Amino acid sequence: MSLPFSLQVPADARYRVLAPEIASRYAEVSGGTKADGQALAAALTEALEGLARDGGPDATFDLRFEPGASGVEVTVRSEGRSTVVRHALPAPKG
């Protein structure tokens, strides 16, 4: 099981791409496959782009990565708005 952690990323597109890369790795270290990582990254990219459209030029994203009951969750907050991206992972073997 992975540990939760927080990250702040500028909403500027040059930096915003870092968050999905980290999300992909988080899904993998949490027991998911490379495909799980890619799926979480794609969902997070979509969420960030949606929030960025309404943000100001100096906006930032506050992200909280957490293991969930059946997968991983990424909570994103920016300028008073928030969204949660979830991705189910296979049950641990053993």
C-alpha positions as CSV (number, residue, x, y, z in Angstrom):
1,M,0.0,0.0,0.0
2,S,1.3,3.4,-0.9
3,L,1.5,6.4,1.5
4,P,-0.5,9.5,0.9
5,F,1.3,12.7,-0.1
6,S,0.6,16.2,-1.3
7,L,2.0,18.2,-4.2
8,Q,1.6,21.7,-5.5
9,V,2.0,22.4,-9.2
10,P,1.6,25.7,-11.2
11,A,-1.4,25.5,-13.5
12,D,0.8,26.7,-16.4
13,A,0.8,24.0,-19.0
14,R,4.6,23.7,-18.9
15,Y,4.4,22.5,-15.3
16,R,0.9,21.0,-15.3
17,V,2.2,17.9,-17.2
18,L,4.2,16.8,-14.2
19,A,1.1,15.9,-12.2
20,P,-0.1,13.1,-14.6
21,E,3.4,11.7,-14.8
22,I,3.5,11.4,-11.0
23,A,0.0,10.0,-10.9
24,S,1.0,7.3,-13.3
25,R,3.9,6.2,-11.1
26,Y,1.7,6.4,-8.0
27,A,-0.8,4.0,-9.5
28,E,2.0,1.6,-10.4
29,V,3.7,1.7,-6.9
30,S,0.3,1.2,-5.4
31,G,0.0,-2.2,-7.1
32,G,-1.4,-1.2,-10.5
33,T,-0.2,-2.1,-14.0
34,K,1.4,0.3,-16.5
35,A,-2.1,0.5,-18.1
36,D,-3.6,1.5,-14.7
37,G,-1.0,4.3,-14.5
38,Q,-1.8,5.5,-18.0
39,A,-5.5,5.5,-17.2
40,L,-5.1,7.5,-14.0
41,A,-2.8,9.9,-15.8
42,A,-5.3,10.4,-18.6
43,A,-8.2,11.1,-16.2
44,L,-6.1,13.5,-14.2
45,T,-5.0,15.3,-17.3
46,E,-8.6,15.8,-18.3
47,A,-9.5,17.1,-14.8
48,L,-6.5,19.5,-14.7
49,E,-7.4,20.9,-18.1
50,G,-10.9,21.5,-17.0
51,L,-9.8,23.4,-13.9
52,A,-7.1,25.3,-15.8
53,R,-9.6,26.7,-18.3
54,D,-11.3,28.7,-15.5
55,G,-8.1,29.6,-13.6
56,G,-6.1,32.8,-13.6
57,P,-2.6,33.1,-14.9
58,D,-1.0,32.6,-11.5
59,A,-3.2,29.6,-10.5
60,T,-1.8,26.6,-8.8
61,F,-3.1,23.0,-8.3
62,D,-2.9,21.5,-4.9
63,L,-3.0,17.7,-5.3
64,R,-3.4,15.1,-2.7
65,F,-2.6,11.5,-3.6
66,E,-4.1,8.8,-1.4
67,P,-4.7,5.1,-1.4
68,G,-8.4,4.4,-1.5
69,A,-10.5,1.4,-0.5
70,S,-10.2,-0.2,-3.9
71,G,-7.6,1.9,-5.7
72,V,-6.1,5.4,-5.7
73,E,-7.6,8.8,-5.4
74,V,-6.2,12.2,-6.4
75,T,-7.9,15.3,-5.0
76,V,-7.2,18.5,-6.9
77,R,-8.0,21.9,-5.6
78,S,-7.5,25.2,-7.4
79,E,-8.9,28.7,-6.7
80,G,-11.9,27.5,-4.7
81,R,-12.8,24.6,-7.0
82,S,-12.0,20.9,-6.5
83,T,-12.4,17.5,-8.1
84,V,-11.5,13.9,-7.2
85,V,-10.0,11.5,-9.7
86,R,-10.3,7.8,-8.7
87,H,-8.9,4.7,-10.4
88,A,-9.6,1.2,-9.2
89,L,-6.7,-1.2,-8.9
90,P,-6.6,-5.0,-8.8
91,A,-6.8,-6.6,-5.3
92,P,-3.3,-7.4,-3.9
93,K,-2.2,-11.0,-4.4
94,G,-1.1,-13.0,-1.4
